[in-house]
């Protein structure tokens, strides 16, 4: 029960500050795994798990791969470039020849899509 409270606290704190997160929940398991159905984890935009547990490397990799594949290619590239390569919104806007507001919207929609995928 303490782990569930910690996860809810983390979600609440990050939501209050506007930080994007995803909540992954193990629905069922097929093979032997350390995580059981109902296990949850808070996943940050860079792919790190801030709270909880969804299993070992294979389970975590599968969840993140499914989430990335669910994104439209342009959103996937913008998120990768912004969060993993450190480009600013201004740099992305200049490189793509798009207004900064559009770049922010595409990334935000991509993060929301990522969250929805991870919550399934």
C-alpha positions as CSV (number, residue, x, y, z in Angstrom):
1,X,0.0,0.0,0.0
2,X,2.9,2.4,0.7
3,X,4.1,2.0,-2.9
4,X,0.7,3.0,-4.2
5,X,0.7,6.1,-2.1
6,X,4.2,7.0,-3.2
7,X,3.2,6.7,-6.8
8,X,0.1,8.7,-6.3
9,X,2.1,11.4,-4.5
10,X,4.6,11.5,-7.4
11,X,1.9,11.8,-10.0
12,X,0.2,14.6,-8.0
13,X,3.4,16.5,-7.5
14,X,4.5,16.3,-11.1
15,X,1.1,17.2,-12.4
16,X,0.9,20.2,-10.1
17,X,4.2,21.5,-11.6
18,X,3.2,20.7,-15.2
19,X,5.8,18.0,-15.7
20,X,4.7,15.3,-18.2
21,X,4.7,11.7,-17.0
22,X,3.2,8.4,-17.9
23,X,1.8,5.7,-15.7
24,X,2.5,2.2,-16.8
25,X,0.4,-0.7,-15.3
26,X,1.1,-4.4,-15.7
27,X,-2.2,-5.9,-16.8
28,X,-1.1,-9.5,-17.1
29,X,2.1,-11.5,-17.4
30,X,2.9,-14.3,-19.9
31,X,6.2,-15.6,-18.8
32,X,8.1,-15.6,-15.5
33,X,8.7,-12.0,-14.4
34,X,9.4,-10.2,-11.2
35,X,6.4,-7.9,-11.6
36,X,2.9,-9.1,-11.0
37,X,-0.4,-7.9,-12.5
38,X,-1.3,-4.6,-11.0
39,X,2.3,-3.4,-10.6
40,X,2.7,0.3,-11.6
41,X,5.5,2.7,-12.4
42,X,5.8,6.4,-13.1
43,X,7.8,6.9,-16.3
44,X,9.4,10.3,-17.1
45,X,9.8,11.7,-20.6
46,X,13.4,10.5,-20.8
47,X,12.4,6.9,-20.1
48,X,13.5,6.7,-16.5
49,X,11.3,5.2,-13.9
50,X,10.8,7.6,-11.0
51,X,8.6,5.4,-8.8
52,X,7.3,1.9,-8.9
53,X,8.2,-1.3,-10.7
54,X,7.0,-2.9,-13.9
55,X,9.5,-5.7,-14.1
56,X,13.1,-6.1,-15.3
57,X,14.8,-4.9,-18.5
58,X,12.7,-6.9,-20.9
59,X,9.3,-5.6,-19.6
60,X,10.5,-2.1,-19.3
61,X,12.0,-2.1,-22.8
62,X,8.8,-3.5,-24.2
63,X,6.7,-0.8,-22.6
64,X,8.9,2.0,-23.8
65,X,9.1,0.5,-27.3
66,X,5.3,0.2,-27.6
67,X,4.9,3.8,-26.4
68,X,7.5,5.2,-28.9
69,X,6.0,3.2,-31.8
70,X,2.6,4.6,-31.1
71,X,3.8,8.1,-31.8
72,X,3.5,9.7,-35.2
73,X,7.0,10.0,-36.7
74,X,7.3,13.8,-36.5
75,X,6.3,13.8,-32.9
76,X,8.6,10.9,-32.1
77,X,11.6,12.7,-33.7
78,X,10.8,16.0,-31.9
79,X,10.5,14.3,-28.6
80,X,13.7,12.4,-29.1
81,X,15.6,15.5,-30.2
82,X,14.2,17.7,-27.4
83,X,14.6,15.2,-24.5
84,X,17.5,13.0,-25.5
85,X,19.6,15.4,-27.5
86,X,18.8,18.6,-25.6
87,X,17.7,20.8,-28.4
88,X,15.5,23.7,-27.3
89,X,12.1,24.5,-28.7
90,X,13.6,27.5,-30.4
91,X,16.3,25.3,-32.1
92,X,13.7,22.8,-33.2
93,X,11.5,25.5,-34.6
94,X,14.4,27.0,-36.6
95,X,15.6,23.6,-37.8
96,X,12.1,22.5,-39.0
97,X,11.1,26.0,-40.3
98,X,8.0,25.8,-38.1
99,X,6.6,28.3,-35.6
100,X,7.7,27.6,-32.0
101,X,4.1,27.3,-30.9
102,X,3.6,24.5,-33.4
103,X,6.7,22.7,-32.2
104,X,5.5,23.0,-28.6
105,X,2.0,21.7,-29.6
106,X,3.4,18.7,-31.5
107,X,5.7,17.7,-28.6
108,X,2.9,18.2,-26.1
109,X,0.5,16.1,-28.2
110,X,3.2,13.4,-28.6
111,X,3.7,13.3,-24.8
112,X,0.0,13.0,-24.2
113,X,-0.2,10.2,-26.8
114,X,2.8,8.5,-25.1
115,X,1.0,8.7,-21.7
116,X,-2.2,7.3,-23.1
117,X,-0.3,4.4,-24.6
118,X,1.5,3.6,-21.4
119,X,-1.7,3.8,-19.4
120,X,-3.4,1.1,-21.5
